[in-house]
Amino acid sequence: MDEIRARPHVDAATESDVSGGASADTHATDSDQGLEELLAFIRDARGFDFTGYKRASLARRIRKRMHDVKVADWSDYRDRLEIDAEEFRLLFNTILINVTGFFRDVEAWNALQTEVLPQVLARSGSDEELRIWSAGCSSGEEAYSLVIAVAEAIGIEETLDRVKVYGTDVDDEALREARAGVYPAKRLEGLPVPMRERYFEANGGGYSFRTDLRRRVIFGRHDLTRDAPISRLDLLVCRNTLMYFNVEAQAQVVDRFHFALKEEGFLFLGKAEMLLSDMDRFEVVNVRQRLFRRKAGRPTTSGHPIQLRLEAESGAEPPAATRNRVVGELMVENSPVAVIGLDAEGRLVTASAHARAQFGITTHDVGRQFRDHELSYRPVELRPLIDQAHRERRSIRLTSVERRSSVSDSEFFDIVVQPLWNADADPAAIGTSVTFIDTTVQTRLQHDLKQIREDLETAYEELQSTNEELETTNEELQSSIEELETTNEELQSTNEELETTNEEMQSGNEELETMNEEMQVRTRELDGARAFLEGVLASVAAAVVVLGHQNRVQAWNSSAEDMWGLRAAEVQDEPFFSLEFGLPVTQLRDLVERCVRERRRTGPVEVPAVNRRGRSLRCRVICSPLDGVTDGVVLLMEEVVGD
């Protein structure tokens, strides 16, 4: 029978992943192996599990840190981590790109305030608590932005009474900053002045988030891939965090988000993130701004309980028989599995509470022919099986019968058809019981353990069934849709990579701006030191000449210019002993070389000279070593007056 399923469907993408994964592991490069060993070490040593992150961006960030500490090999960097605990903190700051801000991406926040918050507030009562989760909140700006957005919608007083915001991240250092809630003025530049005055208070050189609203925000460490999610949420905000995870980790996190949200709760993602394969669980509110809403699940069957009916012989029943009949009815009613009872004419006589809830049986169905109920032919045709059980006077069992409860969800049952006889009366069957044993969990576990060959066979069988049910045009259309989805996923992956690179560049730009500010401070300090030195040299009455490496002129004060007639710009970086002016410099070579060699003051010596005016004079020269420069000296030249 087509309705009976023995194994779940496995699509081509899964098959490709399984077969391709083994090949990729076999041909993994040494570099990949080194990275994986480093990630395993970080997980075991510090509890940070980065194995679900995209390898390309993760390797790029780690290599950036390795370049900063001048380490080229993965194993060498692991050795550094083992001996330097501070390096862990610096590495985590490099990997966890904490680029955030208040109301970052204004258009998206405007859409949240105009399209989502009114629905959230309208759906909840005035005294019902609003629960909001900021996942990957970094240094807290996003969590505080959510408080401000809600307060702008319902007022500060009501926000204090009924709003609770959870801010989580894996970066402990960022969480410490978030808990403090103190930010420099530069971080608040994008906020309107009235909003800044309403929600922040001056605190030294920065601003702190107002204390009463701060108490409505709870910050804590949380790993999206490992820790249990916060539940019963009206709104979940996780912007530009999923894009760092690989496909498997993203799917796992989205599953947890679906569990965390209330029915029709809202999910707010970043501009580089999209729910490509979860449209059966989430509906789009605003695709451009990445706003989604969890779809309502299948409602629980409700209504009045169905009265159990049993055919009784005429006349009063003895008390024991009545009690036994009631016990039998209660046993059926409270059976942990779904059970229905049919009489000899095929009418539905009774159904357990579990069967009513599971298959939507109502009071109107009792007494009707079973063939008129959908359960008689879906998920499997039961009428031939009932006839066969009566004819062969035995029970018939079907295993792993699939019943689709929605487009993408299935349930599995073992069905037992049992003819009923009254052994003390007519040997003919007086009715039939049909038991539906829910084996969904066991069946799915079995399906997960099946070999690849069994999965491929199931896929082929389901493909054959689909080919029989669909026309050729629908098949071609489905193929085109799958190709478009694959292309869309590739584009989405590329977009995530670009967004990751953009955030890295923004982080690098902030580092460069900080370095530039430091360089400007140092330049001002150097300019001041240089001006001071030039002032000192200019104030010395004697001619002063400073020689550096290879006896090149490094300084030439104004007294030297006045004595010898050469400007400082003319002799800068020129070899001193190659200069031609009124001083016989060759006679000073021994004096300079001895000073360089012995690193002590030499001289004075007197040599005949001619000043810039052509007047003959005797010049006294003293040579002193220049501190901090191996072969640098300072020459002090003065005219000798008198004998």
N, C-alpha and C positions, 0 to 999 in steps of 0.2 A: 504494500500500500504506500502511496506517495506521501501520506501524512506522517508516517513513522520515520523517525530519524535516529540513526545509531551514533553519529558523530557530528560535531559542530562544523560549520563552514570555515575554511581557512582561505583567505584571499591571496592573490598573486603577490601582493606586496610582502605579506608575511613569509611566503615561501621563498621569495627572493632574499629577504633579510636573513633567513635561516641558512640558506645555501651559501650566500655571499659572505656571511659572517665567519664561517669556518675558513674560507679561503683567505680572508683578510687577516685572521689570527695567524695563519700559517706563514704569511709573507710580511708580518709586522717588522718594521725596521727597528734597529737598536735604539734609535731616538725615541720611538713610540714606547718601547719597553721601559726605557729609562724614565719617561714621564709617568707611566702608569705606576712604577715602583715608588716614585716620589709622592704621587697622590695617595697611595696606600699608606706610606709612612706618615704623611700629614694627618690622614684620617685616624690612624692608630695612636699617634702621639698627642694630638690636640683635639680630636673629635670633629674636625671640619671635613665633611665628606664632599669633595669636589668631583667625584666620579660621574655625576650626572650632568656636568657642565660641558659645553661645546669645547672640543679639544683644540680647535684652531685658535679661538680667542683666549682660552685658558693658557695654552703654551706661549702665546704672544705676551701675555701679561707676566708670566713667570720669568720668561727670558729677559724681559725689561728689567726686572729686579736683579736677575743674575748679572746682567750687563752693568748695573749700578755698583755691584760689589765685586766686579771683575772676576766672575766665575763662569766658565764656559761649559762645563759638563754637569749633567743631571746628578750623578753620584757625588761629585765634589760639592754641589750645592746642598745635597742632603747632609753631608758631613758638616757643613757650616751650620745648618739648622740644629744639628745635634749638640753643637758646642756653644751656640749663641742663641739664647732664648729670645732676645730682643728682635732677632731677625724674623721670627714668626710674625710678630706684630707688624713689621714693615712689609712682609710679604702679603699678609692679609689685606693691608691697606691698599696694596697695589692691585690685588686680584679683585677685591670688592670695590668697584668703581662707584664711589658715593657721590654721584652727580645728581643734585636735587635742588629744590627751591620752593618757595611759597607760590601756590597756584601755577606751577610750571605747565606750559602749554595752555594759555588762557582760553582758547576756543573750546578745548575739551572740557575744562572746568565750567565754562558757561553752559555747555550742553548738559553737564551733570546737574547744575543748579536749576535749569529751566525744564528739563525733560525727565529727570529721574527723581530728584528730591521731592517734588510735589506728589508723585505717585507713592513714594515710600511713606510720606506723612499722611496722605489721604487713606492709605490702607490700614494704618495702625491707629488705635484709639488714643485719646488724649492722655491717658494714664499708662500707656504701654511703653516699655523701654525700647529705645532704638539702639540696635547693636551694629557697630561698624568696625571693620577690620582693615587696617592699612598694612598689607604684607610687603616686606622689603622697604620699610619706612626710612632706612638710612638714619640721618641725623634729626629726624622728627618733623621737618617742614611739612611733609605731606599729611601726617596725622593732625597737626595743628590746623592745616588748611581745611580739613574735613570739619573740624569743630567750628571754625569760622563760617564755613558755608552753611552748616545747619543753623548756627546762631543767627545768621543773616535772614534765614527763612522763617524761623519760629521764635526768635528772640532769645536773649541771653538767659533769662529766668527759667524758661521752659527747658532750655538746653541743659541747665544745671540740674533739673529735676529728672530728666528721662533719657539723656543721651550718654552712651558709653562707647568710647573709641579705643580699640586695641591697636597698638603699634608694635610690630615685630620685625626683627632682622637677625642675621647671624653674626653681625659685626658688633662685638661688645664695646669697642671704642666709640662707634657711632651712636650706640644706644645710651652711653653715658652722656654724650652731648645732648641727645634727645630728652633724656630725663631732666637735665638741667634747664632746658628750655630757654637758654640765653644765646642771642645771636648778635653779631656785629651789625652796624647800621647798613653796611653794603648789602647784606642778605635781604633786607626789607625794602630795598629801593623800588621793587616792582609793585608794592602795595600802595593803594591810595592813602593819602595822609589821614583822612578821617578813620579809615579802618585800622591803620597803624596805631592811632591814638586810642581807639576803642579796645583793642585786644592786646596791646603791649605796653609795658612800663619801662621807663628809663632805668638802666642798671649799669652804673659806671660808664664805660665807653660803648656799651651795647644796649640791647633791649631784651627784656624777659617777657615770656607769655604770661598773661594775667593769671594769678594764682588760683582763683576759684574755678576757672575753666580748665586749668592744668590738671586739677584733681579728677576730671572726667576722662583723662587719657591714661591708659595703662600700657607701659612699655615692657617688653620682655624678649628674651632670646628665643628664636624659633627657626628651625630648619624646615623649609617647605617640603623637602624630599624625604624627611625622616620622621618628623614630629606630627602628632595628631592635630588636625585643624581645630580652630575655634568654631563653635556650632551656633545655630539659630541666628544667622546674620541677616540683617536687612540689606546691607550693602558691603561688598568686598572690593577693595581697591588694591590692585597689584600692577603697577605701571612700570614697564621697561625692566622687568625682572625675569619673566619667562624666556625672553630672547637669549639669555645666557645658558639655558639648559638645552640638552639634546632632545630629540623627539620623544624618546622613552620617558625621560624625566618630566617633560612637559605634559605628556598624557597622564602621568601619575599625579602631578600637581593639580591638573584640571579636574581629575576625579575627586580629589579632596576638596577643591573649591565647590564642586557640585554638591557634595555632602554637607559642607559648611553652611550653604545658603538656605534660607527658608524657601518654600515654594513661592515662585515669582519674585525672589530676591534678585538684586542687581549685581552685576560684575563689571568693573571698570578696568580696562587694560590699557597698555601703552600703545602709542601710534605705530610701533613696529610689530605688534602682536595681533594674532587673529585666531579665532576658533574655527579652523577649517573643517574638522571632522566631528564636531559636536553640535551640529545644528538640530539633532534630534533631542538634545537635552537643554540647549539654550536658544532663545530667539533673539533676533537683532533688534535693538532699540535705536541705535545710531551707529551704522557701520563705519562712518568716517571718523567718528570720535571714539570708536571701540567700546561702545556701551552695549551690554547684553543682559538678558533676563532669563533666569532659570524657569524652564517650563514646568507647569504643574504636573505632578505624577498621576498615575491611574488612581482614581478615587476608590476608597474602600467601600465595598458593597454594604449598603445600609438598608434599613426598612424593618418592618415588623417580622418577628420570628415566624417561620413556617410551622404550622401545626402538623405533628406526625400523625399518620392515619394507618390503622391496621384493621383488616376485615375481622369481625368477631362473629361468633355463632350467636343465634338468637337465644335469648334467655339471659339471666343474670350470671355473671362470672363469680366464682368463689373468690374470697379475699386473697388467697395465695396466688391465684391465677392473675388477678388484677395487679397485685404487687409485682409479679414476675413480668407482666406485660409492660408496666411502667419502667421497671429496671431495663428491659430491652429497649424501650423507646429512648430512655436517657443515655443508654450506652451508645446508640446510634447517633443521637443528637450531639454528644460530647466526644465523639471519636476524633482522635488527633489527625486522622486522614479523611479525605473527602469520600463519602459513601452515599450512594443513591439506591433506592429499592423500587423494583417494578413488579406489578402483579402479573398473573398469567396472561392477561390480555394486552400487556405491553404498556399499561398506564403508569405514570410516575406516582408512587405511593408515598415515599418519604425521601428526605435528603438531610444529611447532617449539616450542622451549622457551618462547618468548614467547606462543605460542597456548595452551600448557598453563597458564601462569600467568594469562593474561588471562581464559580461559573455563572454567577448572576441569576440563580434560580429564585423565583418569587412565589408568593402564595398562589398566584394565578396559574402557575405551572403544575401544581399538585392536582392530580386527577385527570390531566390531559395525557393524550398519547405521547409517549416518549419520542416517537419519530418526528413530532412537530417541534421538538426543541433542538437548538443548534448543537448541543452536546452529543446528540445521537450520531452526527456525521462529522463533527470537527472537535478535536484534531484528528480523529480516526473514525471510520465507519464502524459503529458498534452493532448495528442490527444483525448483520451476517454472523458476527461473533456470538451474539446471544443465541441465535438459532443453532449454531454449531455446538455451543455448550449444552443446550437442552438435548440436542440429538445424540451427542456422544456421552451425555450424563457425566461431565467432568468440567472442572474449571479451566479457563483459558487465560493465559497471562501474556501481555505484551510489555516489552521493556523499552525504555528510552523513547517514549512517544513524545514528539515535540509539539508544543502548543505556543503559537506566537501571540504574545500579549500586546506587542506594539511592533513598529516597523523594524526596530533593531534589538528587541528583547524577546527572549524565548524562555519557556518553562518546559521541564521534562517530567514525564510521569511514567510509572509502571502501572498498567491497568489490569485488574483482575476481574474477570467475568465469572460469577459463581451461581449456578442454578440452585434453587432452594426447594427442598422436599419436606413433606410432612410424613415422617416415617410411620406414624400410627394410623394414617388414613390412606388416601389415594396415592399410589406410587408416582403419579404424574407430578411434575414440577408445579409448585403453586406461585412461583415468582422468581425473580433474579436480583442479585445484588451486584452492583458494579462499584469497585473500589479504585480510587485514583490515589496512588502513593507518590507524593512529590519527591522526585529524585533530582531536582535541578542542581543542588549543590554537589551531590555525588557525581552526577553525570558530567558536570563541567570540570570537576577535578579529574575524572577519567579522560575527558577530552584533552585536557592540558598535557596528560602523560602519554598520549598516543604518539607513535613514531611518525616521522615526516611522510613516509609512504602512505600511511592510513589517512593523514590529513589531505594528501594529494588525491587519493581515491575519493574521499568525501567531496572535495572540491569538484572533481570531475562529475560525480553523480549529481550534485546540485546544479552544475552547469548543464547537464543533460536535461534535468527537470525544467530548468529555465528555458532551454531551447524549445521544449515542447509547449510551454505556456505562452511564450512571447513570439511576436512576429519579427520578421527580419528587420523591419524598419526600426523597431524598438531596440533591437540588439545593436544596430549601428549607432543609434542615438546614445545608448548607454556607453558604448566604447568611446564616443566623442567626449562625453561628460567626464569619464575617467581620465582621458588625456588632459582635459582642461584642468581638472583637479590636481593632477600631477604637476602640470606647469605652474599652477597657482601656488602649490606648496614650495616648488623650487624658487619662485619669485619671493615668497614669504621668507624662506630661509636666507636668500640673498639680502632682502630688506633688513632682516634681523642682524646679519653680519655688518651691513653698512651702519645700522644704528649703533651697534656695539663699537665699531671703529670711531664713529662720530663722538660717542661719549668718552672714548679713550683720548681722542684728540682734544676734547674740551677739558678733560682732566689735565692733559699735558700742557694745554694753553694756560690753565690756571697756575701750574707749576712754573712755566716760563715767566708769567707776569710777576710771580713772587720773586723769582731770580732777578728779573729786570729791576724791581724795586730795590733789592739788595745791592745790585751793581750800581745803581744811581747813588745810593748812600755811600758806597765805597768810593765812587768817583769823586763825590763832594769832599770826602775825607782826604783823598789823595791830592785834590786841587788845593785844599787848605794847607796840607803838609808842604806841597811844592811852593806855594806862595810864602809860607813861613821860611823855608830854606832859602829861597831867593832873597827874601828880606834880610836874613842873617848875612848872606854872602855880600849883599850890597852895602851893608853897614860896616863891613871890615875895611879899614883904611888901606891896608896892604893889598897888593895884587894876589888873588887866590886862583889857582888853576887845579882842577880835579881831573886825574887821569884814571881811566878804567882799564878794561881788558885790552891787551896789546898796546898799552900806552896811548889810547885814543882819548881825546879831550871830551870830558863829560860836563864840566862846568867852567865858566870863564866870567869872573865877576866884573862889575863896572870899573873898579880900580885897575884891573888888568887891561880893560879896553882903553882907559885914559893913559896908562903908562906906555903901552906898546902900539896903540893905534889900530888894533884889530877888534872887530865886533864879535860878540859871542856867536852869532848865527854863522859867521864865516869860518869859525874854527870847530864848530860842533862836530863830534865824531871823526875829526881829522887826526892822523898820527902826529903826536906832539913833536917828535924828533924830526919830522919832515917839514915843519913850519919854518918860514923865513921871516924873522922880524929882528928887532934890535938886540935880542938876547941870544948869545951863542949856545943854543940848546944842546949841542953835542958834548959840551963840557959838563953837562948835568947828567949824562947817561949813567955814569958809575954811581953817582949819588942816588938816582932813582932805583937802579937795579939792586944796590945794597939794601935799601929800605924795603924793597919787595921781598928780598931773600930773607933778611933778618927779622922783618915785621916789627921794626922799631924806628924811632925817629933818628934821622941822619942829618948832618950839617951842623951849623951853617957853613956854606961856602960863599966866597965872594968872587964874582966874575965881572969883567968889564962889559958894558952894554951901552946901547944908544936908544934913548926914548923916542916917542913918536914925533917930537919936535926936532930931532937930530942932535940933541945935546948928549954929550958923553957923560957917563956916570958909572959908579960901581954898585952892583946889585947883590944884595945878600939873599941867598936861597936856602930855605929849610924844607926838608921832605919828611912827611909823616904818613904812616900807613892808614888806609881807609878801612874802618871797621866794617865787617860784613862782606867785603869784596876781596877775594884772595890776592889779586894782583893790582888792586887799586891804591893810589897814593894821592896826597894833597900837597901841592907846592905853594909855599908862602914866599912872596918876593917883595923886598923892600929896598929902597935906595939908601946907600950908606952915606950919611951926612958927616963930614969931618973925618979926621983920622981916628 
